[in-house]
Amino acid sequence: MPIEHLPETWQPGVRRFRDWIATDHGIMLVLVAVFFCRSVSYLGDHKALIQHVFELQSRWLSPAIWIFGTLALLLALVSRGTRFDSFALSLATAILVLWGVLYLWSPPEDVNMPVWWPVWLGWIERLLEHLVPFLSRGVVYIALGGITIYTVWRGRSETVYVREVPADARP
């Protein structure tokens, strides 16, 4: 919905929010939500379907990493320094990408290949046993890190033009 269709009293606030969300703070707000939800997910007493290397080492290490990332991003959101913004975004991206890559060292999963597969294709089953944790979870974290890098770099290298068409000029 274009901003011009909103009540006139709302328009200045919505414009300010749109301008703010188009900066690095917008991606930081999204990452705060992701990091916070990930750290809260460790409060339950459930066993994860796919164990991460850090989760196998100790129970407190994984939530500590996610909480540290959340706090760094929150501090960057409330501070006015661009150096701390860059540090927080770099830290968050590093956590996401490294978290995803470390799924390569997760313990193998049981992969049930179809019965009709020939025996000589057993090497695919052994390969998939080790890749399933990475392909099911690790790739998502790496993608989030890539999206973060893309959004920040795109916003800094290109001028973003917002097209506003008056409501009476539409067909």
SERO-4910 file (N, C-alpha, C, O; in steps of 0.05 Angstrom, whole numbers):
BEGIN
 pado doro    nc1    nc2    nc3   cac1   cac2   cac3    cc1    cc2    cc3    oc1    oc2    oc3
  Met    A     17    -23      0      0      0      0     18     25      0     36     27     17
  Pro    A     14     43    -19     29     68    -19     23     84      6      1     84     17
  Ile    A     43     99     15     40    116     39     18    137     35      5    145     54
  Glu    A     14    146     10     -5    167      5    -34    158     11    -51    175     15
  His    A    -39    132     12    -66    122     17    -72    120     47    -95    116     55
  Leu    A    -52    124     63    -56    124     92    -67    151    101    -65    171     87
  Pro    A    -79    151    125    -88    177    136    -64    197    138    -42    189    144
  Glu    A    -70    222    133    -48    242    132    -33    244    159    -10    251    159
  Thr    A    -46    239    181    -32    240    207    -11    218    210      8    220    225
  Trp    A    -15    195    196      3    173    198     27    175    179     48    164    184
  Gln    A     23    190    157     43    190    135     71    199    144     90    185    136
  Pro    A     75    220    160    102    227    168    116    205    184    140    200    180
  Gly    A    102    193    202    114    171    218    121    147    201    142    135    205
  Val    A    103    140    183    108    117    165    132    123    147    148    105    142
  Arg    A    134    147    137    157    155    120    183    153    136    203    143    126
  Arg    A    183    163    161    207    161    177    215    132    182    238    125    181
  Phe    A    195    115    187    200     86    192    211     74    166    230     58    168
  Arg    A    200     80    143    210     69    118    239     78    113    255     62    104
  Asp    A    245    103    118    272    113    114    292     99    134    314     93    126
  Trp    A    283     94    158    300     81    178    304     52    171    326     41    173
  Ile    A    283     38    163    285      9    157    302      4    132    312    -18    128
  Ala    A    304     24    114    320     21     90    350     23     96    367     19     78
  Thr    A    358     30    120    386     32    127    396      5    138    381    -15    138
  Asp    A    421      4    148    431    -21    160    415    -29    184    415    -52    192
  His    A    402    -10    197    386    -16    221    363    -35    214    355    -50    232
  Gly    A    353    -34    190    332    -53    182    341    -82    183    327    -99    195
  Ile    A    364    -87    171    374   -115    172    383   -122    200    380   -146    208
  Met    A    393   -103    215    400   -109    243    375   -116    259    376   -134    277
  Leu    A    353   -103    254    328   -110    268    319   -138    262    310   -153    280
  Val    A    321   -146    237    314   -174    229    333   -193    242    324   -214    252
  Leu    A    359   -187    243    378   -205    255    375   -207    285    379   -228    297
  Val    A    367   -185    298    361   -187    327    339   -207    332    340   -223    350
  Ala    A    318   -206    316    296   -224    319    305   -253    315    298   -271    330
  Val    A    321   -258    294    331   -285    288    349   -295    311    346   -317    321
  Phe    A    368   -278    319    387   -286    340    373   -290    367    379   -310    381
  Phe    A    354   -273    374    339   -276    399    323   -301    399    323   -316    418
  Cys    A    308   -306    377    292   -331    376    310   -356    377    302   -375    390
  Arg    A    333   -355    364    351   -378    365    362   -382    393    364   -405    402
  Ser    A    368   -361    408    378   -364    435    356   -374    454    361   -390    472
  Val    A    331   -365    450    309   -374    467    302   -403    461    291   -417    479
  Ser    A    308   -412    437    301   -440    431    316   -460    448    308   -483    450
  Tyr    A    337   -452    461    353   -470    478    341   -472    506    351   -488    522
  Leu    A    320   -457    512    308   -459    539    293   -485    543    291   -494    566
  Gly    A    283   -496    522    269   -521    525    287   -544    531    312   -542    529
  Asp    A    276   -566    540    292   -589    547    290   -611    526    292   -635    532
  His    A    286   -603    501    283   -623    480    310   -628    467    329   -612    468
  Lys    A    312   -651    455    336   -659    441    332   -652    411    312   -659    399
  Ala    A    351   -637    400    349   -629    372    351   -653    354    365   -672    360
  Leu    A    338   -651    332    339   -673    312    367   -675    300    377   -697    295
  Ile    A    379   -652    295    405   -652    284    423   -637    304    418   -613    310
  Gln    A    443   -650    314    461   -638    334    483   -622    320    496   -631    301
  His    A    488   -598    330    510   -581    321    535   -588    337    533   -599    359
  Val    A    558   -583    326    583   -589    340    585   -576    367    593   -588    387
  Phe    A    576   -550    369    577   -536    395    557   -548    414    562   -548    438
  Glu    A    534   -557    404    514   -569    422    524   -595    434    516   -603    456
  Leu    A    541   -609    420    553   -634    430    574   -628    451    579   -645    469
  Gln    A    587   -605    450    609   -599    469    599   -592    496    607   -604    516
  Ser    A    580   -572    497    569   -565    523    542   -552    519    536   -543    497
  Arg    A    526   -553    540    498   -543    538    497   -513    537    477   -502    527
  Trp    A    516   -499    549    514   -469    551    528   -454    528    522   -431    525
  Leu    A    545   -467    513    560   -453    493    543   -442    470    547   -419    462
  Ser    A    525   -458    459    508   -449    437    491   -425    444    491   -405    430
  Pro    A    475   -427    466    459   -403    473    476   -379    479    468   -356    474
  Ala    A    500   -383    490    517   -360    496    526   -346    471    527   -321    470
  Ile    A    532   -361    450    540   -349    424    517   -332    413    521   -310    404
  Trp    A    492   -343    413    469   -329    402    461   -305    419    454   -284    408
  Ile    A    464   -307    445    457   -284    462    478   -262    458    471   -239    458
  Phe    A    503   -269    456    524   -250    451    519   -235    425    522   -210    424
  Gly    A    511   -249    404    505   -236    378    480   -218    381    480   -196    369
  Thr    A    460   -227    396    436   -210    400    443   -184    415    435   -163    407
  Leu    A    460   -187    436    467   -163    451    484   -143    434    480   -119    436
  Ala    A    502   -154    418    518   -136    401    501   -122    381    505    -98    376
  Leu    A    481   -136    369    463   -123    350    445   -102    364    440    -81    352
  Leu    A    435   -109    388    419    -89    402    434    -64    409    424    -42    407
  Leu    A    459    -68    418    476    -44    424    481    -28    399    482     -3    401
  Ala    A    484    -41    377    489    -26    352    464    -11    344    465     11    333
  Leu    A    440    -22    350    415     -9    343    411     17    359    401     37    349
  Val    A    419     16    385    414     40    402    437     59    401    434     83    409
  Ser    A    461     51    392    483     69    390    482     84    364    468     76    345
  Arg    A    497    106    362    497    122    338    523    119    322    527    133    302
  Gly    A    541    101    331    567     99    317    566     79    294    556     57    297
  Thr    A    576     88    271    576     70    248    597     48    251    594     27    239
  Arg    A    618     53    266    638     32    270    627      9    285    633    -14    279
  Phe    A    611     15    306    599     -7    321    578    -21    304    574    -46    307
  Asp    A    564     -7    287    545    -19    269    559    -39    251    550    -62    247
  Ser    A    581    -31    240    597    -48    222    607    -73    237    606    -95    227
  Phe    A    617    -68    262    626    -91    278    604   -111    284    607   -135    281
  Ala    A    580   -100    292    558   -118    299    548   -134    274    543   -158    276
  Leu    A    546   -121    251    538   -135    227    559   -156    219    552   -177    210
  Ser    A    584   -149    221    605   -168    214    605   -192    233    608   -214    225
  Leu    A    601   -186    259    600   -208    279    576   -226    273    579   -250    274
  Ala    A    553   -214    268    529   -230    263    532   -247    238    525   -270    237
  Thr    A    544   -235    217    548   -250    192    568   -273    197    564   -295    187
  Ala    A    589   -268    212    609   -288    218    596   -311    234    602   -335    228
  Ile    A    580   -305    253    566   -325    269    549   -342    251    550   -367    253
  Leu    A    533   -330    234    515   -345    216    531   -363    198    524   -387    195
  Val    A    551   -352    184    565   -369    165    581   -391    178    581   -414    169
  Leu    A    595   -385    200    610   -405    214    592   -426    226    599   -450    226
  Trp    A    569   -418    236    550   -437    247    541   -457    226    539   -481    230
  Gly    A    536   -446    202    528   -463    180    550   -482    171    545   -506    166
  Val    A    574   -472    168    596   -488    159    602   -511    179    609   -533    172
  Leu    A    599   -505    205    606   -525    225    586   -548    226    591   -569    238
  Tyr    A    564   -546    212    546   -569    209    559   -591    193    550   -614    194
  Leu    A    581   -585    178    595   -606    164    608   -626    183    613   -649    175
  Trp    A    613   -617    208    625   -635    228    605   -647    247    613   -659    267
  Ser    A    580   -645    241    559   -657    257    560   -688    254    570   -698    234
  Pro    A    551   -702    274    551   -731    272    533   -741    249    513   -728    243
  Pro    A    541   -763    236    525   -772    213    496   -780    221    491   -788    244
  Glu    A    479   -777    202    450   -784    206    445   -810    192    460   -820    175
  Asp    A    423   -823    200    415   -847    186    399   -839    161    378   -826    163
  Val    A    409   -846    139    396   -840    113    385   -866    102    400   -885     98
  Asn    A    360   -867     98    348   -892     87    344   -888     57    326   -874     48
  Met    A    361   -901     42    359   -900     13    339   -921      4    334   -941     17
  Pro    A    327   -916    -20    307   -935    -30    319   -963    -34    343   -966    -40
  Val    A    303   -983    -30    312  -1011    -32    321  -1017    -60    339  -1034    -64
  Trp    A    309  -1005    -80    316  -1011   -108    342  -1000   -117    351  -1005   -140
  Trp    A    356   -984   -100    383   -974   -108    403   -997   -109    403  -1014    -91
  Pro    A    419   -998   -129    439  -1019   -131    460  -1016   -108    464   -995    -98
  Val    A    472  -1038   -102    492  -1039    -80    516  -1021    -86    527  -1008    -68
  Trp    A    523  -1019   -111    547  -1003   -118    542   -973   -113    561   -958   -114
  Leu    A    517   -965   -109    512   -937   -103    512   -931    -73    503   -910    -63
  Gly    A    522   -950    -57    524   -947    -28    541   -924    -20    538   -913      2
  Trp    A    560   -916    -37    577   -893    -31    561   -867    -29    568   -849    -13
  Ile    A    539   -865    -44    522   -842    -42    509   -841    -15    506   -820     -3
  Glu    A    500   -864     -5    488   -865     21    508   -857     43    500   -842     61
  Arg    A    532   -866     41    552   -858     61    559   -828     60    563   -815     80
  Leu    A    560   -818     35    564   -789     32    541   -773     43    546   -753     57
  Leu    A    517   -781     38    494   -767     48    491   -768     78    481   -749     90
  Glu    A    500   -790     90    499   -792    120    514   -768    132    505   -758    153
  His    A    536   -760    120    552   -739    131    543   -711    122    547   -691    136
  Leu    A    530   -710     99    521   -684     89    493   -675     97    486   -652     95
  Val    A    477   -694    107    449   -687    114    447   -664    134    431   -646    130
  Pro    A    462   -664    156    460   -642    175    468   -615    162    455   -595    167
  Phe    A    488   -615    145    496   -591    132    475   -582    112    468   -558    111
  Leu    A    465   -600     96    446   -593     75    419   -585     87    404   -569     75
  Ser    A    412   -595    110    385   -588    121    386   -564    139    366   -549    141
  Arg    A    408   -558    152    410   -535    170    432   -515    163    427   -491    163
  Gly    A    455   -525    157    478   -508    153    475   -489    130    483   -466    132
  Val    A    462   -498    109    458   -481     85    441   -457     92    445   -435     81
  Val    A    422   -460    110    404   -438    117    420   -416    131    416   -392    125
  Tyr    A    438   -423    149    454   -403    163    473   -389    143    476   -364    145
  Ile    A    484   -403    125    502   -391    106    486   -372     88    496   -351     80
  Ala    A    462   -380     80    445   -363     64    438   -337     79    438   -316     67
  Leu    A    431   -339    104    425   -315    120    450   -296    121    447   -272    118
  Gly    A    473   -308    124    497   -291    123    501   -278     96    509   -255     95
  Gly    A    496   -293     75    499   -282     48    479   -260     43    485   -240     30
  Ile    A    454   -264     52    434   -243     49    441   -218     64    437   -196     55
  Thr    A    453   -221     88    461   -198    104    483   -183     89    481   -158     86
  Ile    A    503   -197     78    524   -183     63    512   -169     39    519   -146     33
  Tyr    A    495   -183     24    483   -171      0    467   -146      7    470   -125     -7
  Thr    A    451   -146     28    434   -123     34    451    -99     42    446    -77     34
  Val    A    471   -104     59    487    -82     68    504    -71     45    505    -46     42
  Trp    A    516    -87     30    533    -77      8    516    -64    -14    524    -43    -25
  Arg    A    493    -74    -20    476    -62    -40    467    -35    -31    467    -16    -47
  Gly    A    459    -32     -6    449     -7      4    471     15      4    465     38      2
  Arg    A    496      6      7    518     26      8    529     33    -19    541     54    -22
  Ser    A    525     16    -39    537     21    -65    519     33    -85    528     45   -105
  Glu    A    493     30    -81    474     40   -101    455     61    -88    449     60    -64
  Thr    A    447     79   -104    427     99    -95    400     86    -98    393     76   -119
  Val    A    384     87    -77    357     75    -78    338     98    -83    337    118    -69
  Tyr    A    322     94   -104    302    114   -112    274    103   -104    268     81   -111
  Val    A    259    120    -91    232    112    -83    213    127   -102    214    151   -104
  Arg    A    197    112   -117    179    124   -136    153    129   -122    140    111   -112
  Glu    A    145    154   -122    120    161   -110    103    174   -132    110    194   -144
  Val    A     80    162   -137     61    172   -157     37    183   -143     26    169   -126
  Pro    A     29    207   -149      5    218   -136    -19    200   -142    -21    189   -164
  Ala    A    -37    199   -123    -61    181   -126    -78    189   -149    -90    172   -162
  Asp    A    -80    215   -156    -97    223   -178    -85    218   -205    -98    221   -226
  Ala    A    -59    212   -207    -45    207   -232    -46    178   -241    -36    172   -263
  Arg    A    -58    161   -226    -60    132   -233    -82    128   -252   -103    142   -252
  Pro    A    -79    107   -270   -101    101   -289   -125     89   -276   -145     83   -289
***
